[in-house]
Amino acid sequence: MRKKKIALIGSSPIILIIANHLKNAGHKITIFDKNKKIGGAWAYYKFRNHYISTQTNVIVPDTKFEEKNIPLINEFLKKNFQTKITRNFNRFKPLGYLAKKNYNYNLNSLYEKVSQDKNIFFKKRFIKKIVVKRKKVIIDNLKYDEIYITTYCGVENLVIDNFKIDIKPRPIVSEHAMVITKKISKKHLAYSENFDKNFDRAQIRQINNYTVFTARVRKEKKGKNLLNLIMNSKIVKKKSDIIKIIKTKYKNYYRNFEQRDFLSRNTYNTPINYVNSALFVESFFSMNDKLKLIKRNYL
């Protein structure tokens, strides 16, 4: 197999998994990311030697097929990245499919392995335009044999053999709250898509002798005083129970289903590989069908 120069945009977990797989196959890998910290929407905050996700993202199956086969993903993550995975017995309240078994994933070992790999190169760069000429991908005047782009990347234009395709996404800046507490007044929660009037995408979990509440601030409450929102939601009974509050903003480049389909169709049979990264489990199985990440057949 011919060794290739391959570029990837972003550093979300699925992109890091693809990068590691392609590197193992002998290809030369470059990852473009506008952020210093890798992980994308799955980035972590370090507190007392623990890595806590600043945005609430969970790896959960969305269909019966995915639920039946998620043990294959678990096996893959443990084998290739020594990922710590534990059964999650707390309440799940998604809007859609509810699996009988769910898990906690600590992805820090994935981040460390890829970021420390001397054969994977990182470039801090925001990519808005991708050019393809004579089956070569051109970024910043550098040529690559292939490129992988995700659903929520910030690329606005593709130029394929002088034909310009507009794929401009809708930028959204979301606000997220992380509250590290001595004591919390709510029950532990694996995930809630619709938590209360102030927060959605919420999670409450125990880490050693403290409890962490992580959630997205609802659109209509963005810009409000975070401490007031926390007290109004009765996350804690008194302010003295709070150890630390971390407020983060994340710029997301949103594409709806029609835009994703348009992007997929217009990159088909080109050196541009589209990764539908909206849902991790779905994305993993899609990439497995393409790259054969796991050797076993589906159950």
C-alpha positions as CSV (number, residue, x, y, z in Angstrom):
1,M,0.0,0.0,0.0
2,R,1.3,3.4,-1.0
3,K,2.2,5.6,2.0
4,K,0.3,9.0,1.9
5,K,0.4,12.4,3.4
6,I,-2.9,12.8,5.2
7,A,-4.3,15.9,6.9
8,L,-7.2,15.9,9.4
9,I,-9.1,18.9,10.7
10,G,-9.9,19.2,14.4
11,S,-8.9,17.1,17.3
12,S,-12.1,15.5,18.6
13,P,-11.8,11.9,19.8
14,I,-13.0,10.3,16.6
15,I,-10.4,12.3,14.6
16,L,-7.6,11.3,17.1
17,I,-8.7,7.7,16.7
18,I,-8.5,8.0,12.9
19,A,-5.1,9.7,13.0
20,N,-3.7,7.0,15.2
21,H,-5.0,4.3,12.9
22,L,-3.6,5.9,9.8
23,K,-0.3,6.6,11.4
24,N,-0.1,2.9,12.4
25,A,-0.6,2.1,8.7
26,G,2.5,4.1,7.9
27,H,1.0,7.3,6.6
28,K,2.3,10.8,7.4
29,I,-0.3,12.5,9.6
30,T,-0.9,16.2,10.2
31,I,-3.7,17.5,12.4
32,F,-5.0,21.1,12.0
33,D,-6.7,22.6,15.0
34,K,-7.4,26.2,15.9
35,N,-7.1,25.5,19.7
36,K,-4.1,24.9,21.8
37,K,-5.8,22.2,23.8
38,I,-6.9,19.1,21.9
39,G,-10.2,17.4,22.3
40,G,-12.5,19.9,20.5
41,A,-15.9,19.9,22.3
42,W,-14.4,17.0,24.4
43,A,-11.6,19.1,25.9
44,Y,-10.7,18.6,29.6
45,Y,-10.0,20.8,32.6
46,K,-7.3,19.6,35.0
47,F,-8.3,19.8,38.7
48,R,-6.2,18.1,41.5
49,N,-4.7,15.6,39.0
50,H,-8.1,14.8,37.6
51,Y,-9.2,15.6,34.0
52,I,-12.8,16.8,33.9
53,S,-14.7,17.5,30.6
54,T,-15.6,21.1,30.3
55,Q,-18.5,20.3,28.0
56,T,-20.9,17.5,28.7
57,N,-20.5,14.9,26.0
58,V,-21.3,11.2,26.5
59,I,-20.6,8.1,24.4
60,V,-24.0,6.4,24.2
61,P,-25.7,4.1,21.7
62,D,-28.5,5.7,19.7
63,T,-30.0,2.5,18.2
64,K,-30.4,-1.2,19.1
65,F,-27.6,-2.0,16.7
66,E,-25.3,0.4,18.4
67,E,-26.3,-0.8,21.9
68,K,-25.6,-4.4,20.9
69,N,-22.2,-3.6,19.4
70,I,-20.9,-0.9,21.8
71,P,-18.8,-3.6,23.7
72,L,-16.7,-3.7,20.5
73,I,-15.9,0.0,20.9
74,N,-15.1,-0.5,24.5
75,E,-12.7,-3.4,23.7
76,F,-11.1,-1.2,21.0
77,L,-10.5,1.8,23.3
78,K,-9.1,-0.4,26.1
79,K,-6.8,-2.3,23.8
80,N,-5.5,0.7,21.8
81,F,-5.5,3.5,24.3
82,Q,-5.9,1.9,27.7
83,T,-9.1,3.9,28.2
84,K,-10.7,3.6,31.6
85,I,-14.3,2.5,31.1
86,T,-16.7,1.8,33.9
87,R,-20.4,0.9,34.0
88,N,-22.6,3.9,34.7
89,F,-25.5,3.1,36.9
90,N,-26.8,6.7,37.3
91,R,-29.9,8.1,35.7
92,F,-29.8,8.7,31.9
93,K,-32.5,11.1,30.5
94,P,-31.8,11.5,26.8
95,L,-34.3,12.9,24.4
96,G,-34.0,9.8,22.2
97,Y,-32.9,6.2,22.6
98,L,-32.3,4.9,26.1
99,A,-29.9,1.9,26.3
100,K,-30.1,-0.7,29.1
101,K,-26.3,-0.4,29.7
102,N,-24.3,2.8,29.7
103,Y,-20.7,3.5,30.5
104,N,-18.3,6.2,31.7
105,Y,-15.2,6.9,29.5
106,N,-12.0,8.6,30.6
107,L,-10.5,9.7,27.3
108,N,-7.3,11.3,28.7
109,S,-5.2,8.3,27.7
110,L,-6.3,8.8,24.1
111,Y,-5.3,12.4,24.2
112,E,-2.0,11.7,25.8
113,K,-1.1,8.9,23.3
114,V,-1.8,10.9,20.2
115,S,-0.5,14.3,21.4
116,Q,2.8,12.7,22.4
117,D,3.2,10.7,19.3
118,K,6.2,12.1,17.4
119,N,4.9,10.7,14.1
120,I,1.7,12.8,14.3
121,F,2.1,16.5,13.7
122,F,-0.1,19.2,15.1
123,K,-0.5,22.6,13.4
124,K,-2.5,25.4,15.2
125,R,-4.4,26.7,12.3
126,F,-8.0,27.5,11.4
127,I,-8.9,26.2,8.0
128,K,-11.6,27.9,6.1
129,K,-10.9,26.7,2.5
130,I,-9.8,23.4,1.0
131,V,-8.6,23.2,-2.6
132,V,-8.4,20.0,-4.6
133,K,-6.4,19.9,-7.8
134,R,-5.5,16.8,-9.8
135,K,-6.5,14.6,-6.9
136,K,-4.3,16.5,-4.4
137,V,-5.5,18.5,-1.4
138,I,-3.9,21.9,-1.0
139,I,-3.9,23.7,2.4
140,D,-1.7,26.7,3.0
141,N,0.2,25.9,-0.2
142,L,1.0,22.4,1.2
143,K,-0.1,19.3,-0.7
144,Y,-1.7,16.2,0.8
145,D,-3.0,13.0,-0.7
146,E,-6.2,13.0,1.5
147,I,-7.9,15.0,4.1
148,Y,-10.5,14.2,6.8
149,I,-13.1,16.8,7.8
150,T,-15.9,16.6,10.4
151,T,-19.5,17.8,10.5
152,Y,-18.8,20.8,12.8
153,C,-15.5,22.0,11.3
154,G,-15.2,25.6,10.3
155,V,-14.5,25.0,6.6
156,E,-16.6,27.4,4.5
157,N,-15.5,26.6,0.9
158,L,-14.3,23.6,-1.1
159,V,-12.7,24.2,-4.5
160,I,-12.6,20.9,-6.4
161,D,-10.9,21.2,-9.8
162,N,-11.8,24.9,-10.0
163,F,-15.4,24.2,-9.1
164,K,-16.3,26.2,-5.9
165,I,-18.7,24.6,-3.4
166,D,-20.1,26.7,-0.5
167,I,-20.4,24.6,2.7
168,K,-20.5,27.6,5.1
169,P,-21.7,26.5,8.6
170,R,-23.6,28.5,11.2
171,P,-21.3,29.6,14.0
172,I,-22.7,29.1,17.5
173,V,-21.0,30.1,20.7
174,S,-22.3,28.0,23.6
175,E,-21.6,28.6,27.3
176,H,-20.8,25.8,29.7
177,A,-20.7,25.6,33.5
178,M,-18.6,23.3,35.6
179,V,-19.2,23.4,39.3
180,I,-16.9,21.5,41.6
181,T,-18.5,21.1,45.0
182,K,-18.0,19.6,48.5
183,K,-21.7,18.7,48.6
184,I,-24.4,18.8,46.0
185,S,-28.2,18.9,46.6
186,K,-29.1,16.9,43.5
187,K,-28.9,13.2,42.8
188,H,-26.0,11.9,40.7
189,L,-26.9,12.0,37.0
190,A,-25.3,10.3,34.1
191,Y,-26.8,12.6,31.5
192,S,-29.9,14.8,31.1
193,E,-30.6,16.5,27.8
194,N,-33.3,18.7,29.4
195,F,-32.2,19.4,33.0
196,D,-34.1,22.5,34.1
197,K,-34.9,26.1,33.1
198,N,-31.3,27.2,33.3
199,F,-29.3,24.3,32.1
200,D,-29.4,21.4,29.6
201,R,-27.0,18.6,28.7
202,A,-26.2,18.1,32.4
203,Q,-24.2,15.6,34.3
204,I,-23.5,15.1,38.0
205,R,-20.8,12.7,39.1
206,Q,-18.6,11.9,42.0
207,I,-14.8,12.3,41.7
208,N,-13.0,11.2,44.8
209,N,-14.3,13.3,47.7
210,Y,-15.9,16.0,45.6
211,T,-18.9,16.2,43.2
212,V,-18.9,17.9,39.8
213,F,-21.9,19.4,38.0
214,T,-21.3,20.0,34.3
215,A,-23.9,21.5,31.9
216,R,-24.6,23.8,29.0
217,V,-26.2,27.1,29.8
218,R,-29.6,27.4,28.0
219,K,-29.6,29.7,25.0
220,E,-31.9,32.3,26.7
221,K,-29.7,32.4,29.8
222,K,-26.4,32.9,28.1
223,G,-24.5,35.9,29.5
224,K,-26.3,35.7,32.9
225,N,-24.4,35.6,36.1
226,L,-23.4,31.9,36.5
227,L,-23.4,31.8,40.3
228,N,-26.9,33.1,40.3
229,L,-28.0,30.5,37.8
230,I,-26.4,27.8,39.9
231,M,-28.1,28.9,43.1
232,N,-31.4,29.4,41.3
233,S,-31.2,25.8,40.0
234,K,-30.4,24.7,43.6
235,I,-27.3,22.8,42.6
236,V,-25.9,23.5,46.1
237,K,-27.7,24.6,49.2
238,K,-25.1,27.2,50.2
239,K,-22.3,29.1,48.4
240,S,-19.7,27.7,50.8
241,D,-20.3,24.3,49.3
242,I,-18.7,25.4,46.1
243,I,-15.0,24.7,45.6
244,K,-14.7,26.1,42.1
245,I,-16.8,27.4,39.2
246,I,-15.4,27.2,35.7
247,K,-17.2,29.0,32.9
248,T,-16.2,28.1,29.3
249,K,-17.3,29.2,25.9
250,Y,-17.2,26.9,22.9
251,K,-17.5,28.1,19.3
252,N,-19.3,25.4,17.3
253,Y,-19.8,25.4,13.5
254,Y,-23.2,23.9,13.2
255,R,-24.6,22.1,10.1
256,N,-28.1,20.7,10.0
257,F,-29.0,17.4,8.4
258,E,-29.4,18.9,4.9
259,Q,-26.0,20.5,5.1
260,R,-24.4,17.3,6.3
261,D,-26.0,15.4,3.4
262,F,-24.8,18.1,0.9
263,L,-21.3,17.9,2.3
264,S,-21.2,14.1,2.1
265,R,-22.5,14.1,-1.5
266,N,-20.0,16.7,-2.7
267,T,-17.0,15.1,-1.2
268,Y,-17.8,11.6,-2.5
269,N,-15.1,10.1,-4.7
270,T,-12.7,12.9,-3.9
271,P,-9.6,13.0,-1.6
272,I,-11.9,14.7,1.0
273,N,-13.2,12.2,3.5
274,Y,-16.3,13.4,5.4
275,V,-16.6,12.2,9.0
276,N,-20.2,12.6,10.4
277,S,-19.0,13.4,13.9
278,A,-22.4,14.5,15.3
279,L,-22.7,11.3,17.4
280,F,-19.6,9.5,18.5
281,V,-20.9,5.9,18.3
282,E,-22.5,6.3,14.9
283,S,-19.3,8.0,13.7
284,F,-17.1,5.2,15.0
285,F,-19.1,2.5,13.2
286,S,-19.1,4.5,10.0
287,M,-15.3,5.0,10.1
288,N,-14.9,1.3,11.0
289,D,-16.8,0.4,7.8
290,K,-14.3,2.5,5.9
291,L,-11.0,1.9,7.7
292,K,-11.6,-1.5,9.5
293,L,-10.7,-0.1,12.9
294,I,-11.8,-3.3,14.6
295,K,-11.1,-6.8,13.3
296,R,-14.2,-8.6,14.7
297,N,-17.6,-8.7,13.0
298,Y,-20.6,-6.9,14.3
299,L,-22.8,-8.9,16.7
